Amino acid sequence: MNCVYQSRSRDRGQFNCALGWYGGNPWLGNCLACVQRGDNTPEAKAQFDLQADRTHPAHRPRLSGCCDRADQA
């Protein structure tokens, strides 16, 4: 694997991601997919975070699961 942001974690075979993808603890498959997509750059992570701030504002509660609806929050 050729990603300068990845380091080996001691816990459960996961890795550490300096960019913070997958909560900062991706599995090998997550890392491989990220590198293949070209998302292993600070610019790609910043763009993702910008979109996440727009779609999930900090002042609104997040929904608890995939089947929840916004009007039930």
trRosetta pair geometry for C-beta under 8 A, 3 or more apart (Angstrom, degrees):
i j d omega theta_ij theta_ji phi_ij phi_ji
1 6 6.3 -40 126 72 132 156
1 28 7.8 -134 -59 -149 145 84
1 31 6.1 14 -148 135 148 127
1 32 7.0 -101 -108 -84 111 72
1 35 6.7 -168 -156 -29 89 160
2 35 6.9 119 64 -148 73 142
3 6 4.2 65 89 -2 112 115
3 31 6.3 -137 20 -169 153 105
3 34 7.4 46 -104 96 152 113
3 35 5.4 -113 -64 -83 115 115
3 40 4.8 -94 -132 -164 113 155
5 17 5.8 34 136 -161 103 67
5 18 4.2 -126 -157 45 80 99
5 19 4.8 16 -177 -20 152 97
5 40 5.9 -168 32 -168 124 95
6 15 5.2 -11 -162 170 97 138
6 16 7.2 140 -159 74 47 54
6 17 6.2 -18 -99 -101 65 65
6 18 7.7 -114 -55 3 24 87
6 26 7.9 -67 -117 58 103 117
6 31 5.6 60 -106 -135 143 133
6 40 7.8 -39 -33 -140 101 131
7 15 6.6 147 75 -170 35 84
7 16 4.7 -18 64 58 90 105
7 18 7.3 69 -2 -41 104 96
8 15 6.1 -59 -110 -118 36 74
8 16 7.4 6 78 12 11 88
9 12 7.6 -9 104 52 119 67
9 13 7.8 39 72 109 95 11
9 14 4.7 -10 51 87 138 79
9 15 5.6 172 -5 -132 96 14
9 16 5.0 124 -68 -39 95 84
9 25 6.5 29 -53 -135 163 90
11 14 5.9 -16 86 38 82 106
11 25 7.7 -32 76 -145 119 129
13 27 7.3 31 114 -135 93 84
13 28 7.5 -52 155 -23 98 106
14 25 4.8 24 154 180 145 91
14 26 6.8 157 -165 86 94 28
14 27 5.7 -69 -116 -90 77 57
15 25 7.2 157 73 -157 46 47
15 26 5.5 -21 60 71 101 78
15 27 7.3 128 13 -132 89 13
15 28 6.9 108 -21 -77 118 55
15 31 5.8 27 40 -54 154 138
16 24 6.3 -6 -155 166 70 82
16 25 6.6 -24 -104 -99 52 60
17 20 6.2 -135 104 -19 103 10
17 21 4.7 -78 145 45 163 83
17 22 6.5 98 10 47 146 92
17 24 5.4 -148 56 -143 84 41
17 25 7.2 -130 11 -50 92 18
17 26 5.3 56 -37 2 127 108
17 31 7.5 -166 -83 -94 109 93
19 40 7.0 -168 -5 -148 153 56
19 41 8.0 89 -104 92 147 13
19 42 6.5 -152 -117 -94 105 57
19 45 4.5 -154 180 -64 114 156
20 23 7.4 -48 -176 -165 67 11
20 24 5.0 -29 -128 -72 53 83
20 45 6.5 109 53 -161 95 136
21 24 7.5 120 55 -76 38 31
21 26 5.8 5 103 -51 98 128
21 30 7.0 173 130 156 115 116
21 34 5.8 72 152 -108 170 148
21 39 7.1 104 -97 125 143 118
21 40 7.9 -68 -15 -101 148 66
21 45 6.7 -108 -60 -104 87 109
22 25 6.3 -107 115 70 97 47
22 26 3.9 102 52 -83 146 82
22 27 7.6 -115 162 7 162 64
22 30 5.0 23 -51 177 157 157
26 30 3.5 -131 -165 91 111 132
26 31 5.2 138 110 -51 132 78
26 34 7.1 -42 -140 -15 170 138
27 30 5.0 101 51 4 67 103
27 31 7.3 -132 98 -4 37 88
28 31 5.7 -56 -152 36 34 112
28 32 6.3 33 153 -19 68 106
29 32 5.7 -52 -144 36 32 112
29 33 6.3 30 157 -16 65 106
30 33 6.0 -58 -148 39 29 108
30 34 6.2 31 154 -22 64 109
31 34 5.6 -55 -146 35 30 113
31 35 6.4 26 158 -15 65 106
32 35 6.0 -57 -148 38 29 107
32 36 6.2 29 154 -19 64 110
33 36 5.6 -56 -144 38 31 113
33 37 6.2 25 158 -13 66 108
34 37 6.0 -60 -148 41 27 105
34 39 4.7 -91 -159 67 76 106
34 40 5.2 95 137 -59 104 91
35 38 7.5 35 -179 -75 32 31
35 39 7.9 -88 -61 47 20 70
35 40 5.2 3 -92 -13 62 138
38 41 7.2 -5 164 -6 71 112
38 44 7.0 167 123 -72 70 150
39 44 4.4 -164 -148 144 59 150
39 45 7.3 101 172 -60 86 67
39 48 7.6 49 -156 -42 116 136
40 44 7.2 19 16 48 15 139
41 44 4.6 94 59 4 87 101
41 45 7.1 -159 91 -2 47 85
42 45 5.7 -59 -148 41 35 110
42 46 6.1 38 155 -22 69 107
43 46 5.7 -53 -145 36 30 112
43 47 6.4 31 155 -19 63 105
44 47 5.8 -54 -149 36 31 112
44 48 6.4 32 152 -19 64 106
45 48 5.6 -53 -148 37 33 113
45 49 6.2 32 154 -18 66 106
46 49 5.7 -54 -145 38 31 110
46 50 6.3 36 154 -23 63 105
47 50 5.7 -52 -149 32 30 114
47 51 6.6 27 154 -14 62 106
48 51 5.9 -60 -153 39 31 108
48 52 6.2 30 151 -20 67 108
49 52 5.4 -53 -142 38 34 113
49 53 6.3 38 156 -22 65 101
50 53 5.9 -51 -150 32 29 111
50 54 6.7 25 151 -16 61 107
51 54 5.7 -58 -152 37 34 111
51 55 6.2 13 158 -4 70 111
52 55 6.1 -63 -137 48 30 97
52 56 5.5 -26 179 37 71 109
53 56 7.1 -70 -113 66 17 69
53 57 6.8 52 178 -104 58 52
53 58 7.3 -18 -139 -29 81 90
54 57 7.5 2 -149 -67 17 79
56 60 7.3 -134 -168 71 51 108
56 62 6.3 20 -157 -99 117 98
57 60 4.9 74 71 11 93 105
60 73 7.8 42 177 133 93 156
61 73 5.6 173 77 -178 110 120
63 68 4.0 -174 -174 84 119 134
63 69 7.8 161 -124 52 143 8
63 70 7.0 -87 -66 -89 127 53
63 72 7.9 69 -129 73 108 95
63 73 5.9 -93 -93 -84 79 112
64 68 5.6 104 46 -40 73 149
65 68 5.2 115 57 -17 72 100
68 72 5.7 -131 -165 71 85 123
68 73 7.0 81 160 -69 125 81
69 72 4.8 88 62 2 82 107
69 73 7.9 -128 98 -25 49 80
70 73 5.9 -34 -162 -3 42 117
